[in-house]
């Protein structure tokens, strides 16, 4: 069996996170649910905090140069969640859920 280093040298490593398909709300043609969406973003923020806490136990945590990119990414996700929550509260996303426009 190959080690991670041997596999890494053989192939190009790419992201495994992919774009989503249509959401259930979009398929049903539902109206946007502010409360449900805000609760979802709050959950993502809690998960980000858990990931950051887990990462703090690494030998090279976010104080090191390379791993600090993970921290910066987590900060960006957190910031985007708060921005989305603000936009939701302001009514920017109200109406029928439709990503085709």
C-alpha positions as CSV (number, residue, x, y, z in Angstrom):
1,X,0.0,0.0,0.0
2,X,1.3,3.5,-0.9
3,X,1.9,6.1,1.7
4,X,0.2,9.5,1.4
5,X,3.5,11.0,0.3
6,X,3.8,8.4,-2.5
7,X,0.2,9.0,-3.6
8,X,0.6,12.8,-3.4
9,X,3.6,12.6,-5.7
10,X,1.7,10.4,-8.3
11,X,-1.5,12.5,-8.5
12,X,-2.7,16.0,-8.4
13,X,-4.7,16.6,-5.2
14,X,-7.8,18.6,-5.8
15,X,-10.7,19.9,-3.6
16,X,-13.5,17.4,-2.8
17,X,-16.1,20.0,-2.1
18,X,-18.4,20.5,-5.0
19,X,-21.2,22.8,-6.0
20,X,-24.6,21.8,-4.7
21,X,-27.5,20.5,-6.8
22,X,-30.9,22.2,-6.5
23,X,-32.1,22.6,-2.9
24,X,-35.3,21.0,-1.7
25,X,-36.8,24.5,-1.4
26,X,-35.9,25.3,-5.0
27,X,-37.3,22.1,-6.3
28,X,-40.6,22.7,-4.5
29,X,-40.7,26.3,-5.4
30,X,-41.0,27.3,-1.8
31,X,-40.8,30.7,-0.3
32,X,-37.6,31.6,1.5
33,X,-37.6,30.8,5.2
34,X,-35.5,33.4,7.1
35,X,-35.5,31.6,10.4
36,X,-34.5,28.3,9.0
37,X,-31.7,29.8,7.0
38,X,-30.3,31.9,9.9
39,X,-30.4,28.9,12.1
40,X,-28.4,27.0,9.5
41,X,-25.7,29.7,9.4
42,X,-25.6,29.8,13.2
43,X,-24.9,26.0,13.1
44,X,-22.1,26.5,10.5
45,X,-20.5,29.1,12.8
46,X,-20.6,26.6,15.7
47,X,-19.0,24.0,13.5
48,X,-16.3,26.4,12.5
49,X,-15.6,27.1,16.2
50,X,-15.3,23.3,16.8
51,X,-12.9,22.9,13.8
52,X,-10.8,25.8,15.1
53,X,-10.7,24.3,18.6
54,X,-9.7,20.9,17.1
55,X,-7.0,22.5,15.0
56,X,-5.6,24.3,18.0
57,X,-4.4,20.8,19.3
58,X,-2.3,20.2,16.2
59,X,1.5,20.4,16.7
60,X,1.6,23.1,14.1
61,X,-1.6,25.1,14.7
62,X,-2.7,28.4,13.2
63,X,0.3,30.2,14.5
64,X,2.5,28.4,11.9
65,X,2.8,29.9,8.4
66,X,1.2,27.1,6.4
67,X,-1.5,26.0,8.8
68,X,-2.5,29.6,9.3
69,X,-4.2,29.4,5.9
70,X,-6.7,27.0,7.5
71,X,-7.4,29.6,10.1
72,X,-7.8,32.3,7.5
73,X,-10.2,30.1,5.6
74,X,-12.3,29.5,8.7
75,X,-12.3,33.2,9.4
76,X,-13.6,33.9,5.9
77,X,-16.4,31.3,6.2
78,X,-17.4,32.8,9.6
79,X,-17.4,36.3,8.2
80,X,-19.5,35.2,5.2
81,X,-22.0,33.5,7.5
82,X,-22.4,36.7,9.5
83,X,-22.8,38.7,6.3
84,X,-25.4,36.3,5.0
85,X,-27.3,36.5,8.3
86,X,-27.3,40.3,8.1
87,X,-28.6,40.2,4.5
88,X,-31.3,37.7,5.4
89,X,-32.5,39.9,8.3
90,X,-32.6,42.9,5.8
91,X,-34.8,40.9,3.5
92,X,-32.4,40.5,0.6
93,X,-33.2,36.8,0.0
94,X,-37.0,37.0,0.5
95,X,-39.3,35.5,-2.0
96,X,-39.5,32.3,-4.0
97,X,-36.3,30.3,-3.9
98,X,-35.0,30.3,-7.5
99,X,-31.4,30.1,-8.6
100,X,-32.1,30.1,-12.3
101,X,-32.3,34.0,-12.5
